[in-house]
Amino acid sequence: MPAEQALTFYTANTPNGQKVSIYLHEAALPHQQVTLDLGRGDQHQPDYLAINPNGKIPAIVDHANGITVFESGAILSYLSARHGHLHPAQPAAQWQVQQWLHFQIGGIGPMLGQLWWFLHASPSRNDAAIERYAKEARRLCGVVEQRLASSAYLALDHYSIADIAAFPWLRTHAELQLDLSPYPRLWRWLDQIEARPAVQQALAASMPAGA
Protein backbone atom coordinates (compact mmCIF):
# COMPACT_ATOMS: atom_id res chain seq x y z
CA MET A 1 0.00 0.00 0.00
CA PRO A 2 1.36 3.48 -0.83
CA ALA A 3 2.76 5.45 2.09
CA GLU A 4 0.09 8.11 1.61
CA GLN A 5 -2.52 5.42 2.36
CA ALA A 6 -0.79 3.69 5.24
CA LEU A 7 -4.03 3.85 7.26
CA THR A 8 -7.39 2.35 6.33
CA PHE A 9 -10.32 3.84 8.25
CA TYR A 10 -13.62 1.97 8.45
CA THR A 11 -16.48 4.22 9.41
CA ALA A 12 -20.09 5.38 9.04
CA ASN A 13 -21.83 8.69 9.68
CA THR A 14 -22.24 8.30 13.43
CA PRO A 15 -20.70 10.18 16.37
CA ASN A 16 -18.21 7.38 16.97
CA GLY A 17 -17.13 7.40 13.36
CA GLN A 18 -16.96 11.19 13.30
CA LYS A 19 -14.59 11.20 16.29
CA VAL A 20 -11.89 9.33 14.43
CA SER A 21 -12.47 11.29 11.23
CA ILE A 22 -11.93 14.52 13.17
CA TYR A 23 -8.62 13.30 14.55
CA LEU A 24 -7.41 12.12 11.15
CA HIS A 25 -8.17 15.56 9.68
CA GLU A 26 -6.76 17.47 12.65
CA ALA A 27 -3.50 15.52 12.39
CA ALA A 28 -3.57 15.62 8.56
CA LEU A 29 -2.97 11.87 8.45
CA PRO A 30 -3.31 10.39 4.96
CA HIS A 31 -5.80 7.54 4.97
CA GLN A 32 -8.18 5.52 2.88
CA GLN A 33 -11.75 5.80 4.15
CA VAL A 34 -14.07 2.82 3.77
CA THR A 35 -17.66 3.80 4.56
CA LEU A 36 -19.83 0.91 5.68
CA ASP A 37 -23.57 0.77 5.08
CA LEU A 38 -24.83 -0.15 8.54
CA GLY A 39 -28.42 -0.54 7.35
CA ARG A 40 -27.27 -3.12 4.81
CA GLY A 41 -25.26 -4.92 7.47
CA ASP A 42 -21.76 -4.38 6.09
CA GLN A 43 -20.44 -4.39 9.67
CA HIS A 44 -21.52 -8.02 10.09
CA GLN A 45 -19.76 -9.37 7.01
CA PRO A 46 -16.92 -11.85 7.63
CA ASP A 47 -14.23 -9.62 6.12
CA TYR A 48 -15.11 -6.79 8.51
CA LEU A 49 -15.58 -9.10 11.51
CA ALA A 50 -11.98 -10.17 10.95
CA ILE A 51 -11.06 -6.53 11.67
CA ASN A 52 -13.55 -5.91 14.47
CA PRO A 53 -15.11 -9.06 15.96
CA ASN A 54 -17.71 -6.86 17.70
CA GLY A 55 -19.18 -5.80 14.36
CA LYS A 56 -19.17 -2.08 15.11
CA ILE A 57 -17.54 0.96 13.58
CA PRO A 58 -15.03 2.56 13.63
CA ALA A 59 -11.85 0.58 13.13
CA ILE A 60 -8.47 1.34 11.63
CA VAL A 61 -5.72 -0.74 10.09
CA ASP A 62 -2.23 0.74 10.42
CA HIS A 63 -0.57 -1.08 7.55
CA ALA A 64 2.86 0.40 8.28
CA ASN A 65 2.93 -1.25 11.71
CA GLY A 66 0.66 -4.23 11.12
CA ILE A 67 -1.75 -3.07 13.84
CA THR A 68 -5.55 -3.13 13.81
CA VAL A 69 -7.46 -1.08 16.39
CA PHE A 70 -11.20 -0.95 17.02
CA GLU A 71 -13.27 1.06 19.55
CA SER A 72 -13.22 4.80 18.93
CA GLY A 73 -11.58 5.77 22.23
CA ALA A 74 -8.80 3.22 21.74
CA ILE A 75 -8.26 4.50 18.20
CA LEU A 76 -7.97 8.12 19.39
CA SER A 77 -5.49 7.09 22.08
CA TYR A 78 -3.48 4.97 19.64
CA LEU A 79 -3.28 7.61 16.93
CA SER A 80 -2.38 10.44 19.29
CA ALA A 81 0.36 8.38 20.98
CA ARG A 82 1.64 7.06 17.65
CA HIS A 83 1.77 10.39 15.84
CA GLY A 84 2.16 12.85 18.72
CA HIS A 85 -0.56 15.24 17.56
CA LEU A 86 -2.74 16.41 20.48
CA HIS A 87 -0.73 14.13 22.75
CA PRO A 88 0.49 15.98 25.88
CA ALA A 89 4.11 15.50 26.80
CA GLN A 90 3.56 15.29 30.57
CA PRO A 91 2.09 12.11 32.12
CA ALA A 92 -0.22 14.11 34.40
CA ALA A 93 -1.75 15.83 31.39
CA GLN A 94 -1.98 12.52 29.51
CA TRP A 95 -4.03 11.01 32.32
CA GLN A 96 -6.19 14.11 32.57
CA VAL A 97 -7.04 13.59 28.91
CA GLN A 98 -7.64 9.88 29.43
CA GLN A 99 -10.08 10.35 32.29
CA TRP A 100 -12.20 12.82 30.30
CA LEU A 101 -11.98 10.59 27.25
CA HIS A 102 -13.35 7.74 29.35
CA PHE A 103 -16.03 10.05 30.75
CA GLN A 104 -17.32 10.26 27.19
CA ILE A 105 -16.90 6.54 26.52
CA GLY A 106 -18.61 5.44 29.72
CA GLY A 107 -21.16 8.21 30.12
CA ILE A 108 -21.95 10.58 27.28
CA GLY A 109 -21.93 7.99 24.50
CA PRO A 110 -24.03 5.28 26.16
CA MET A 111 -26.59 7.64 27.71
CA LEU A 112 -27.09 9.80 24.62
CA GLY A 113 -27.07 6.71 22.45
CA GLN A 114 -29.88 5.16 24.49
CA LEU A 115 -31.83 8.40 24.41
CA TRP A 116 -31.53 8.46 20.60
CA TRP A 117 -32.74 4.87 20.40
CA PHE A 118 -35.86 5.43 22.50
CA LEU A 119 -36.68 8.68 20.70
CA HIS A 120 -36.08 7.55 17.12
CA ALA A 121 -35.64 3.79 16.74
CA SER A 122 -37.70 1.99 19.35
CA PRO A 123 -40.76 0.27 17.81
CA SER A 124 -42.91 1.51 20.70
CA ARG A 125 -42.74 4.66 22.77
CA ASN A 126 -41.36 4.25 26.28
CA ASP A 127 -41.78 7.48 28.21
CA ALA A 128 -40.06 6.15 31.33
CA ALA A 129 -36.94 5.24 29.34
CA ILE A 130 -36.94 8.58 27.52
CA GLU A 131 -37.17 10.47 30.80
CA ARG A 132 -34.47 8.32 32.39
CA TYR A 133 -31.95 8.89 29.61
CA ALA A 134 -32.89 12.53 29.07
CA LYS A 135 -32.36 13.20 32.77
CA GLU A 136 -28.97 11.51 32.69
CA ALA A 137 -28.03 13.38 29.51
CA ARG A 138 -28.87 16.68 31.20
CA ARG A 139 -26.80 15.67 34.23
CA LEU A 140 -23.82 14.92 31.99
CA CYS A 141 -24.26 18.27 30.24
CA GLY A 142 -24.12 19.83 33.69
CA VAL A 143 -20.84 18.05 34.43
CA VAL A 144 -19.38 19.45 31.21
CA GLU A 145 -20.73 22.91 31.98
CA GLN A 146 -19.14 22.86 35.43
CA ARG A 147 -15.84 21.62 34.05
CA LEU A 148 -15.75 24.39 31.44
CA ALA A 149 -16.06 26.95 34.22
CA SER A 150 -12.49 26.11 35.26
CA SER A 151 -10.94 24.80 32.05
CA ALA A 152 -10.97 26.21 28.52
CA TYR A 153 -11.51 22.72 27.15
CA LEU A 154 -12.77 19.47 28.58
CA ALA A 155 -9.52 17.94 29.83
CA LEU A 156 -6.97 20.76 29.60
CA ASP A 157 -6.76 24.44 28.78
CA HIS A 158 -6.15 23.42 25.18
CA TYR A 159 -7.94 21.18 22.71
CA SER A 160 -7.41 17.43 23.09
CA ILE A 161 -8.78 14.07 22.02
CA ALA A 162 -11.19 14.31 24.97
CA ASP A 163 -12.90 17.21 23.18
CA ILE A 164 -12.84 15.35 19.89
CA ALA A 165 -14.56 12.39 21.56
CA ALA A 166 -17.33 14.34 23.26
CA PHE A 167 -18.09 16.87 20.53
CA PRO A 168 -19.88 14.64 17.96
CA TRP A 169 -22.22 13.33 20.63
CA LEU A 170 -23.06 16.63 22.31
CA ARG A 171 -23.64 18.39 19.00
CA THR A 172 -26.69 16.11 18.50
CA HIS A 173 -28.59 17.94 21.26
CA ALA A 174 -31.39 19.15 18.96
CA GLU A 175 -31.98 15.66 17.57
CA LEU A 176 -32.11 14.42 21.16
CA GLN A 177 -34.54 17.18 22.18
CA LEU A 178 -32.09 18.49 24.77
CA ASP A 179 -32.34 22.16 25.68
CA LEU A 180 -28.81 23.54 26.09
CA SER A 181 -29.87 27.01 27.23
CA PRO A 182 -28.93 26.19 30.86
CA TYR A 183 -25.39 25.37 29.66
CA PRO A 184 -23.90 28.50 28.02
CA ARG A 185 -20.30 27.35 28.38
CA LEU A 186 -21.17 24.08 26.66
CA TRP A 187 -22.78 26.08 23.85
CA ARG A 188 -19.62 28.15 23.39
CA TRP A 189 -17.44 25.04 23.48
CA LEU A 190 -19.54 23.40 20.75
CA ASP A 191 -19.32 26.54 18.61
CA GLN A 192 -15.53 26.78 19.08
CA ILE A 193 -14.96 23.22 18.02
CA GLU A 194 -17.40 23.26 15.12
CA ALA A 195 -15.61 26.33 13.72
CA ARG A 196 -12.33 24.42 13.36
CA PRO A 197 -11.56 23.77 9.66
CA ALA A 198 -10.49 20.17 10.32
CA VAL A 199 -13.74 19.47 12.14
CA GLN A 200 -15.77 20.84 9.24
CA GLN A 201 -13.74 18.72 6.81
CA ALA A 202 -14.23 15.61 8.92
CA LEU A 203 -17.99 16.08 9.27
CA ALA A 204 -18.26 16.58 5.52
CA ALA A 205 -16.17 13.47 4.88
CA SER A 206 -18.47 11.47 7.15
CA MET A 207 -21.59 12.32 5.15
CA PRO A 208 -22.90 9.64 2.79
CA ALA A 209 -22.21 10.24 -0.87
CA GLY A 210 -24.90 12.41 -2.41
CA ALA A 211 -26.21 13.62 0.95
C-alpha positions as CSV (number, residue, x, y, z in Angstrom):
1,M,0.0,0.0,0.0
2,P,1.4,3.5,-0.8
3,A,2.8,5.4,2.1
4,E,0.1,8.1,1.6
5,Q,-2.5,5.4,2.4
6,A,-0.8,3.7,5.2
7,L,-4.0,3.8,7.3
8,T,-7.4,2.4,6.3
9,F,-10.3,3.8,8.3
10,Y,-13.6,2.0,8.5
11,T,-16.5,4.2,9.4
12,A,-20.1,5.4,9.0
13,N,-21.8,8.7,9.7
14,T,-22.2,8.3,13.4
15,P,-20.7,10.2,16.4
16,N,-18.2,7.4,17.0
17,G,-17.1,7.4,13.4
18,Q,-17.0,11.2,13.3
19,K,-14.6,11.2,16.3
20,V,-11.9,9.3,14.4
21,S,-12.5,11.3,11.2
22,I,-11.9,14.5,13.2
23,Y,-8.6,13.3,14.5
24,L,-7.4,12.1,11.1
25,H,-8.2,15.6,9.7
26,E,-6.8,17.5,12.7
27,A,-3.5,15.5,12.4
28,A,-3.6,15.6,8.6
29,L,-3.0,11.9,8.4
30,P,-3.3,10.4,5.0
31,H,-5.8,7.5,5.0
32,Q,-8.2,5.5,2.9
33,Q,-11.8,5.8,4.1
34,V,-14.1,2.8,3.8
35,T,-17.7,3.8,4.6
36,L,-19.8,0.9,5.7
37,D,-23.6,0.8,5.1
38,L,-24.8,-0.1,8.5
39,G,-28.4,-0.5,7.3
40,R,-27.3,-3.1,4.8
41,G,-25.3,-4.9,7.5
42,D,-21.8,-4.4,6.1
43,Q,-20.4,-4.4,9.7
44,H,-21.5,-8.0,10.1
45,Q,-19.8,-9.4,7.0
46,P,-16.9,-11.8,7.6
47,D,-14.2,-9.6,6.1
48,Y,-15.1,-6.8,8.5
49,L,-15.6,-9.1,11.5
50,A,-12.0,-10.2,11.0
51,I,-11.1,-6.5,11.7
52,N,-13.5,-5.9,14.5
53,P,-15.1,-9.1,16.0
54,N,-17.7,-6.9,17.7
55,G,-19.2,-5.8,14.4
56,K,-19.2,-2.1,15.1
57,I,-17.5,1.0,13.6
58,P,-15.0,2.6,13.6
59,A,-11.9,0.6,13.1
60,I,-8.5,1.3,11.6
61,V,-5.7,-0.7,10.1
62,D,-2.2,0.7,10.4
63,H,-0.6,-1.1,7.6
64,A,2.9,0.4,8.3
65,N,2.9,-1.3,11.7
66,G,0.7,-4.2,11.1
67,I,-1.7,-3.1,13.8
68,T,-5.6,-3.1,13.8
69,V,-7.5,-1.1,16.4
70,F,-11.2,-0.9,17.0
71,E,-13.3,1.1,19.5
72,S,-13.2,4.8,18.9
73,G,-11.6,5.8,22.2
74,A,-8.8,3.2,21.7
75,I,-8.3,4.5,18.2
76,L,-8.0,8.1,19.4
77,S,-5.5,7.1,22.1
78,Y,-3.5,5.0,19.6
79,L,-3.3,7.6,16.9
80,S,-2.4,10.4,19.3
81,A,0.4,8.4,21.0
82,R,1.6,7.1,17.7
83,H,1.8,10.4,15.8
84,G,2.2,12.9,18.7
85,H,-0.6,15.2,17.6
86,L,-2.7,16.4,20.5
87,H,-0.7,14.1,22.8
88,P,0.5,16.0,25.9
89,A,4.1,15.5,26.8
90,Q,3.6,15.3,30.6
91,P,2.1,12.1,32.1
92,A,-0.2,14.1,34.4
93,A,-1.8,15.8,31.4
94,Q,-2.0,12.5,29.5
95,W,-4.0,11.0,32.3
96,Q,-6.2,14.1,32.6
97,V,-7.0,13.6,28.9
98,Q,-7.6,9.9,29.4
99,Q,-10.1,10.3,32.3
100,W,-12.2,12.8,30.3
101,L,-12.0,10.6,27.2
102,H,-13.4,7.7,29.4
103,F,-16.0,10.0,30.8
104,Q,-17.3,10.3,27.2
105,I,-16.9,6.5,26.5
106,G,-18.6,5.4,29.7
107,G,-21.2,8.2,30.1
108,I,-22.0,10.6,27.3
109,G,-21.9,8.0,24.5
110,P,-24.0,5.3,26.2
111,M,-26.6,7.6,27.7
112,L,-27.1,9.8,24.6
113,G,-27.1,6.7,22.5
114,Q,-29.9,5.2,24.5
115,L,-31.8,8.4,24.4
116,W,-31.5,8.5,20.6
117,W,-32.7,4.9,20.4
118,F,-35.9,5.4,22.5
119,L,-36.7,8.7,20.7
120,H,-36.1,7.6,17.1
121,A,-35.6,3.8,16.7
122,S,-37.7,2.0,19.3
123,P,-40.8,0.3,17.8
124,S,-42.9,1.5,20.7
125,R,-42.7,4.7,22.8
126,N,-41.4,4.3,26.3
127,D,-41.8,7.5,28.2
128,A,-40.1,6.2,31.3
129,A,-36.9,5.2,29.3
130,I,-36.9,8.6,27.5
131,E,-37.2,10.5,30.8
132,R,-34.5,8.3,32.4
133,Y,-32.0,8.9,29.6
134,A,-32.9,12.5,29.1
135,K,-32.4,13.2,32.8
136,E,-29.0,11.5,32.7
137,A,-28.0,13.4,29.5
138,R,-28.9,16.7,31.2
139,R,-26.8,15.7,34.2
140,L,-23.8,14.9,32.0
141,C,-24.3,18.3,30.2
142,G,-24.1,19.8,33.7
143,V,-20.8,18.1,34.4
144,V,-19.4,19.4,31.2
145,E,-20.7,22.9,32.0
146,Q,-19.1,22.9,35.4
147,R,-15.8,21.6,34.0
148,L,-15.7,24.4,31.4
149,A,-16.1,27.0,34.2
150,S,-12.5,26.1,35.3
151,S,-10.9,24.8,32.0
152,A,-11.0,26.2,28.5
153,Y,-11.5,22.7,27.1
154,L,-12.8,19.5,28.6
155,A,-9.5,17.9,29.8
156,L,-7.0,20.8,29.6
157,D,-6.8,24.4,28.8
158,H,-6.2,23.4,25.2
159,Y,-7.9,21.2,22.7
160,S,-7.4,17.4,23.1
161,I,-8.8,14.1,22.0
162,A,-11.2,14.3,25.0
163,D,-12.9,17.2,23.2
164,I,-12.8,15.3,19.9
165,A,-14.6,12.4,21.6
166,A,-17.3,14.3,23.3
167,F,-18.1,16.9,20.5
168,P,-19.9,14.6,18.0
169,W,-22.2,13.3,20.6
170,L,-23.1,16.6,22.3
171,R,-23.6,18.4,19.0
172,T,-26.7,16.1,18.5
173,H,-28.6,17.9,21.3
174,A,-31.4,19.2,19.0
175,E,-32.0,15.7,17.6
176,L,-32.1,14.4,21.2
177,Q,-34.5,17.2,22.2
178,L,-32.1,18.5,24.8
179,D,-32.3,22.2,25.7
180,L,-28.8,23.5,26.1
181,S,-29.9,27.0,27.2
182,P,-28.9,26.2,30.9
183,Y,-25.4,25.4,29.7
184,P,-23.9,28.5,28.0
185,R,-20.3,27.3,28.4
186,L,-21.2,24.1,26.7
187,W,-22.8,26.1,23.8
188,R,-19.6,28.1,23.4
189,W,-17.4,25.0,23.5
190,L,-19.5,23.4,20.8
191,D,-19.3,26.5,18.6
192,Q,-15.5,26.8,19.1
193,I,-15.0,23.2,18.0
194,E,-17.4,23.3,15.1
195,A,-15.6,26.3,13.7
196,R,-12.3,24.4,13.4
197,P,-11.6,23.8,9.7
198,A,-10.5,20.2,10.3
199,V,-13.7,19.5,12.1
200,Q,-15.8,20.8,9.2
201,Q,-13.7,18.7,6.8
202,A,-14.2,15.6,8.9
203,L,-18.0,16.1,9.3
204,A,-18.3,16.6,5.5
205,A,-16.2,13.5,4.9
206,S,-18.5,11.5,7.2
207,M,-21.6,12.3,5.2
208,P,-22.9,9.6,2.8
209,A,-22.2,10.2,-0.9
210,G,-24.9,12.4,-2.4
211,A,-26.2,13.6,1.0
